């Protein structure tokens, strides 16, 4: 059963994956803020084939560069970064950069999950964590993410959390020898919105201004869609 301590630190025992199978039985997943000591794990995670396929990262990024990036993230007050910690190793990461000036109501997110742990709900846990932060602590109105147009599974997951496709960036990135388009997706915070039909998927997609711990519990009730392409967990540029 998940617990929510201090608004930011969530520990849960994951006994099921999204389809109900005991793939992570007796494994504790901790969603926590990023630490400087996570840099080596981040360096290991980012060059994974599926992570590279779903993001705009380069396989040539050095470990020294990642140490500097992690340090900048930790000390940047506008950058909010959480990781999924599985048995002391970073299995996934999500960051949200809050805008400044007239865009101080906007959060821009990026997310990646280690290939070994994809398809087991970690991406949804990370996404729900930053939604809770945006809605209930930072009072953000808009959250944005760019997703490659062939990343159907990621698009589906973001849509479960009220993200909508707002536009298309043509020839946005060069990947695997060809150019790829991306969708601009966004979620608007609507406190006290319309009630849905009560399905498990809708329960997850409801704005996080509701019962955060209860929503975390319901993640495991949602059946994951069949993998589409190479990306098996939400990835964001």
Secondary structure, 3 states (H helix, E strand, C coil): CCEEECCCEEEEEECCCCCCCCCCCCEEEEEEECCHHHHHHHHHHHCCHHHHHHCCCCCCCCHHHHHHHHHHHHHCCCEEEEEEEECCEEEEEEEEEECCHHHCCEEEEEEEECHHHCCCCHHHHHHHHHHHHHHHCCCCCEEEEEEECCCHHHHHHHHHCCCEEEEEEEEEEEECCEEEEEEEEEEECCCCCCCCCCCHHHHHHCCCCCCHHHHHHHHHHCCCCCCECCECCCCCC
